[in-house]
Amino acid sequence: MSQKQVVEPHRGLPSRPPFSEGGGHEQGIALIIALFFTFIALGLVMSGSLVMEAANKRSELVFRLEGQVRQFGEAGLVETIDWFRRQPSQPVTSFTPKRDETASPPILDTDDPTLGLVREFEISKGVYGRYEVRRLVPLSSPPIPETQDVSAMRGALTNGMVWRIVCRSYVYRQKDPDTEFNVWPNQVLATDVIETEIRRMTLTPPAPAAVCASRGDAVTVAGKGRVMGGSSTGIAYPEDTGTPSIGDVTGSPPTAAVPGFNTSVQAVFGSGRELLKAMADDRVRTDAAFPYPVPTNALVFVETDVTFDSARPLKGTGILYIDGDLVISDGSNSFFNGLIYVDGDVTINPPALISGTLIATGKVTISGSGDVSEVVYDDGVLNALMVAVGQYRLSGSIFRSDLRHSQKFIELR
């Protein structure tokens, strides 16, 4: 028998891999799938970042546009108040801004007198801001005033004392300067409508006198205290309220009981207490917060007792409404020009000088020893205050108007 040959494998050859012949193919597919999903994830991240960046840019743009359009509206209100103050006849009873370039000097109240008070300004290249304070409500039939005298509705006794002002403002992109701002190809980017009320403040003391007191027997002028009325009354008070206890008081006459004497806030300022507070240039809630000196021609509404001394004397020119007691201490060296209304008691010690008029609802004590404390009637000071302070001023807040959402406003755009 022949022997079978046994062939042994070559010892130098590598052994067979432990996986099947198809294993490498499957791993390649898995790698491709992993790369595919990685690319998808990266794409989602990148697209999300782009969307977030676009949203942030849009939010910033909207914020800037809304801020700009609001600023234009407020600028329109400010210019309108200035227009009312400039008019030679006061109070103003007709809202009629004019434009006449041939006049000398030219009258340039507005860019479009047919609408009202209108202005346009370039914000950046091709982007403009515009505000309109209109005489009439757009598209109204019959015509309805938009800038409106509301004196009667607010209880004022004289026309022209209180006005409602509405300002429409726009930010738009100008493509064609010969086309209306809100007509294609021009594009309105942002709009707003705000409104407020302005009021002309009056200064009408109960009488032309240095001191106006709610009761005659509530006034004491002692020692070196002085009240000087000049060609007007020194001390005025209502009838049947007793007589003052006086020393050095002069005037024509020195004292007088006045029929119809009225120290109410409404009678003196032409408005109630809360409205006067709203119109004030400064509201003081604590004694320590009282301004030193009083800003020139300011209306300061004080909601507390206030005391002046050498460390903080009463100085300045303006109108003070004090809802509390007023005390001017010894040695303060106070000097004030204007009108002081005190809904409380008044104590004035030397040295002190008040020029204008003092109105008080409580006790008034003016005294001096060594130095002099004086109250001097000065109609020149009061007339100057009436011109400077008694002009039109905001009598309420500035707020967005309901007209912003009206159909007529949408049609106008």
C-alpha positions in Angstrom: 0.0 0.0 0.0 1.2 3.5 -0.7 1.4 5.9 2.1 -0.7 9.2 1.9 1.3 12.3 1.8 0.5 14.7 4.5 1.0 18.4 3.5 1.5 20.6 6.5 0.7 24.3 6.2 3.6 26.6 5.7 4.6 27.8 9.1 5.5 31.4 7.9 2.0 32.2 6.4 -0.5 34.3 8.5 -3.5 32.6 9.9 -7.1 33.3 8.6 -8.8 36.4 10.1 -11.4 35.6 12.8 -14.3 37.3 11.0 -16.0 36.4 7.8 -15.2 37.6 4.4 -18.1 40.2 4.5 -17.0 41.9 7.8 -14.9 44.7 6.2 -17.7 45.8 4.0 -20.1 46.2 6.9 -17.6 48.3 8.9 -17.2 50.6 5.9 -21.0 51.1 5.7 -21.1 51.9 9.4 -18.4 54.5 9.0 -20.1 56.1 6.1 -23.4 56.3 8.1 -21.6 57.8 11.1 -20.0 60.5 8.9 -23.4 61.2 7.3 -25.0 61.9 10.6 -22.1 63.9 11.7 -22.4 66.1 8.7 -26.2 66.4 9.4 -25.5 67.4 13.0 -22.9 70.0 11.9 -25.4 71.3 9.3 -28.1 71.7 12.0 -25.7 73.4 14.3 -24.6 75.8 11.6 -28.1 76.5 10.4 -29.3 77.1 14.0 -26.5 79.5 14.6 -27.4 81.4 11.4 -31.1 81.5 12.4 -30.2 82.8 15.9 -27.9 85.4 14.4 -30.6 86.5 12.0 -33.2 86.6 14.8 -30.8 88.7 17.0 -30.1 91.1 14.1 -33.8 91.4 13.4 -34.6 92.0 17.1 -31.9 94.6 17.2 -33.2 96.3 14.1 -36.8 96.3 15.4 -35.6 97.7 18.8 -33.6 100.4 17.0 -36.5 101.3 14.7 -39.1 101.4 17.6 -36.7 103.5 19.7 -36.1 105.9 16.8 -39.8 106.3 15.9 -40.6 107.0 19.6 -37.9 109.6 19.8 -39.3 111.3 16.7 -42.7 111.4 18.3 -41.4 112.9 21.5 -39.5 115.5 19.4 -42.7 116.4 17.7 -44.5 117.0 21.0 -41.6 119.2 22.3 -41.7 121.4 19.1 -45.4 121.7 19.3 -45.3 122.9 22.9 -42.6 125.4 21.8 -44.9 126.6 19.0 -47.7 127.2 21.5 -45.4 129.2 23.8 -44.1 131.4 20.9 -47.5 132.6 19.8 -47.9 136.4 20.5 -51.6 136.0 21.6 -52.0 134.0 24.7 -53.8 131.7 25.5 -53.7 130.1 22.0 -57.2 129.4 20.6 -56.3 128.1 17.1 -53.6 125.6 16.0 -52.4 127.0 12.7 -48.7 126.4 12.1 -47.6 128.5 9.0 -44.9 128.4 6.4 -44.1 131.6 4.4 -40.6 131.7 3.0 -41.2 135.2 1.4 -41.9 136.8 4.8 -39.2 138.8 6.6 -38.1 137.0 8.6 -39.3 133.8 7.0 -42.0 131.9 8.9 -41.0 128.2 9.0 -43.3 126.7 11.6 -43.8 123.5 9.5 -42.9 121.7 6.3 -46.6 121.2 5.4 -49.1 123.8 6.8 -52.0 122.0 5.2 -51.5 119.1 7.6 -50.3 120.9 10.7 -46.8 120.8 12.2 -44.7 118.4 10.1 -40.9 117.8 10.0 -38.6 115.3 8.2 -35.0 114.5 9.0 -32.5 112.1 7.5 -31.3 109.5 10.0 -28.8 107.7 7.7 -28.3 107.3 4.0 -31.8 106.7 2.5 -33.5 106.4 5.9 -35.7 109.2 7.2 -37.7 110.1 10.3 -40.9 112.1 10.1 -43.4 113.4 12.6 -46.8 115.0 12.1 -48.9 116.9 14.6 -52.1 117.2 12.5 -54.8 119.8 12.7 -57.4 117.2 11.7 -57.9 113.5 12.1 -56.9 111.9 8.8 -59.8 110.9 6.5 -62.4 112.0 9.0 -65.7 113.1 7.6 -66.9 115.6 8.7 -63.5 117.0 9.7 -62.6 116.2 13.4 -59.8 118.2 15.2 -56.9 116.1 16.2 -54.9 118.8 18.0 -57.8 119.9 20.0 -58.7 122.6 22.6 -60.1 120.6 25.5 -60.3 123.5 28.0 -64.1 123.1 28.5 -63.8 119.4 29.0 -61.1 119.9 31.7 -63.0 122.6 33.6 -61.0 125.6 32.5 -62.9 128.8 32.4 -61.1 130.2 29.3 -60.6 128.7 25.9 -57.1 127.8 24.9 -56.0 126.9 28.4 -55.7 123.1 27.8 -54.8 121.3 24.5 -54.7 117.7 23.5 -51.8 116.9 21.2 -51.4 113.8 19.1 -48.1 113.1 17.3 -47.8 110.5 14.5 -44.2 109.5 13.8 -42.6 107.3 11.1 -39.2 105.9 10.1 -39.1 105.1 6.4 -36.8 104.2 3.6 -36.8 106.7 0.8 -36.4 105.3 -2.7 -38.1 108.1 -4.6 -38.0 111.6 -3.2 -40.8 112.7 -5.5 -43.3 110.2 -4.1 -45.1 110.4 -0.8 -43.2 108.8 2.1 -45.7 106.1 2.5 -46.2 105.2 -1.1 -44.2 102.5 -3.0 -41.3 102.4 -3.8 -40.8 104.2 -0.5 -41.2 101.9 2.5 -42.4 102.7 6.0 -40.3 100.7 8.5 -41.9 101.8 11.8 -44.8 103.9 13.0 -46.1 105.2 16.3 -48.7 107.5 17.6 -48.4 109.2 21.0 -50.4 111.9 22.7 -50.5 114.1 25.8 -52.1 117.2 27.1 -50.6 120.6 27.8 -52.0 123.3 30.0 -51.3 127.0 30.5 -50.8 127.7 34.2 -52.1 130.9 35.7 -50.7 132.9 38.6 -53.5 134.8 40.3 -52.9 135.7 43.9 -56.1 136.3 46.0 -55.1 140.0 46.0 -52.2 142.2 44.9 -50.5 142.1 48.3 -47.2 141.1 49.9 -48.9 138.7 52.2 -52.2 136.9 51.4 -53.5 135.0 54.5 -56.6 132.8 54.9 -57.5 134.7 58.1 -56.7 138.2 59.2 -56.2 137.2 62.9 -53.7 134.5 61.8 -51.0 137.1 60.9 -48.4 138.4 63.3 -45.7 140.9 62.3 -43.5 141.6 65.3 -40.1 143.1 66.3 -38.0 143.8 63.2 -40.4 141.9 60.9 -41.5 144.0 57.9 -44.2 143.7 55.3 -44.0 146.2 52.5 -46.8 146.5 49.9 -45.6 149.6 48.1 -48.4 150.9 46.0 -50.3 147.7 46.7 -51.6 146.2 49.9 -49.3 145.0 52.6 -51.5 142.2 54.1 -54.7 141.0 52.5 -57.2 138.5 54.0 -60.9 137.6 53.8 -63.7 139.7 55.3 -64.9 138.7 58.8 -61.7 136.9 59.8 -60.3 139.3 62.3 -57.4 141.7 62.0 -53.6 141.1 61.9 -51.3 141.8 64.8 -48.8 144.1 63.1 -45.8 146.3 63.7 -43.9 147.5 60.6 -46.4 147.1 57.8 -46.7 149.5 54.9 -48.8 149.6 51.7 -51.7 151.2 50.1 -53.5 150.3 52.3 -51.2 148.5 54.8 -53.9 145.9 55.5 -57.2 145.1 53.8 -60.2 142.7 54.2 -60.9 141.7 50.6 -64.4 140.6 49.4 -64.4 137.3 47.5 -60.9 136.5 48.8 -59.9 133.0 47.6 -56.7 131.1 48.5 -57.7 127.8 46.9 -55.2 126.1 44.6 -57.7 126.2 41.7 -58.1 130.0 42.1 -54.4 130.8 42.3 -53.0 128.4 39.8 -55.9 127.6 37.5 -55.7 123.9 38.3 -56.2 121.5 41.2 -53.5 120.2 43.6 -52.8 116.9 41.8 -52.7 118.6 38.4 -50.3 121.2 39.8 -48.1 118.4 41.1 -48.1 116.8 37.6 -47.0 120.1 36.0 -44.2 120.7 38.5 -40.6 120.8 37.4 -39.5 119.2 40.7 -41.4 117.3 43.3 -39.8 117.2 46.8 -40.9 114.5 49.2 -38.4 115.1 52.0 -36.9 118.2 53.6 -33.4 117.1 52.8 -34.2 116.8 49.1 -35.2 120.5 48.6 -33.0 122.0 45.9 -30.4 124.6 46.7 -30.7 127.0 45.1 -34.1 126.8 43.6 -33.6 126.4 39.8 -34.4 129.7 38.0 -38.1 130.0 37.1 -38.9 126.5 38.3 -42.2 125.3 39.8 -41.3 123.2 42.9 -44.0 121.1 44.5 -43.0 120.2 48.2 -44.9 117.4 49.9 -43.5 117.9 53.4 -42.6 120.5 56.0 -39.5 122.3 55.1 -37.0 124.3 57.2 -34.2 126.7 56.0 -31.2 127.6 58.0 -27.6 128.9 57.6 -26.5 125.5 56.1 -29.2 125.6 53.5 -30.9 129.0 53.1 -33.8 129.6 50.8 -32.3 131.0 47.6 -33.5 131.4 44.0 -36.3 132.5 41.8 -39.5 130.6 41.0 -42.7 129.2 42.4 -43.0 127.1 45.6 -46.0 125.1 46.5 -45.4 123.7 50.0 -47.9 121.1 51.3 -46.8 121.6 54.9 -45.2 124.2 57.2 -42.5 126.6 56.1 -39.8 127.7 58.6 -37.0 130.1 57.9 -34.7 129.9 60.9 -32.6 132.6 62.6 -29.4 133.4 60.7 -30.4 131.7 57.5 -29.8 134.8 55.3 -32.5 133.6 52.9 -33.3 135.6 49.7 -36.1 134.5 47.4 -37.9 136.0 44.4 -41.2 134.7 43.4 -44.5 133.3 44.6 -44.7 131.0 47.7 -47.9 129.2 48.4 -47.9 127.4 51.8 -50.7 125.0 52.7 -49.8 125.3 56.4 -48.1 127.7 58.8 -45.3 130.1 58.0 -42.5 131.3 60.3 -39.9 133.8 59.0 -36.9 134.8 61.2 -34.1 137.2 60.2 -32.2 137.8 58.1 -34.6 137.0 55.2 -36.1 138.7 52.2 -38.9 137.4 50.1 -39.8 139.5 47.0 -43.0 138.8 45.2 -45.9 137.5 47.2 -46.5 135.0 50.0 -49.8 133.1 50.3 -50.6 131.0 53.4 -53.6 129.0 54.6 -52.4 128.8 58.2 -50.7 131.1 60.7 -48.1 133.6 59.5 -45.4 134.9 61.9 -42.8 137.4 60.6 -40.4 138.6 63.3 -36.9 140.0 63.8 -34.4 141.0 66.5 -31.2 142.6 65.4 -31.6 141.7 61.8 -34.7 142.2 59.6 -37.1 139.7 58.0 -39.0 141.2 55.1 -41.8 140.3 52.7 -42.0 142.8 49.8 -44.7 142.8 47.1 -43.1 142.9 43.7 -45.5 142.7 40.7 -42.5 142.8 38.3 -41.2 139.5 39.7 -44.7 138.0 39.4 -45.2 139.2 35.8 -41.8 137.8 34.8 -42.7 134.5 36.4 -46.0 134.5 34.5 -44.1 134.8 31.2 -41.4 132.3 32.1 -43.3 129.7 34.2 -47.0 130.3 33.4 -46.5 129.1 29.8 -47.9 125.9 28.3 -46.4 122.8 29.9 -47.1 119.1 30.1 -50.1 118.4 32.4 -50.0 114.6 32.1 -48.0 111.7 30.9 -47.0 110.9 27.3 -48.7 107.7 26.2 -49.4 105.6 23.1 -52.6 106.6 21.5 -55.5 104.3 20.6 -55.3 105.9 17.2 -52.2 103.7 16.6 -54.5 100.8 15.9 -57.3 102.6 14.3 -58.5 101.7 10.8 -58.0 105.3 9.6 -54.3 105.2 10.7 -53.8 101.9 8.8 -55.4 103.4 5.7 -53.2 106.4 6.0 -50.1 104.2 5.9 
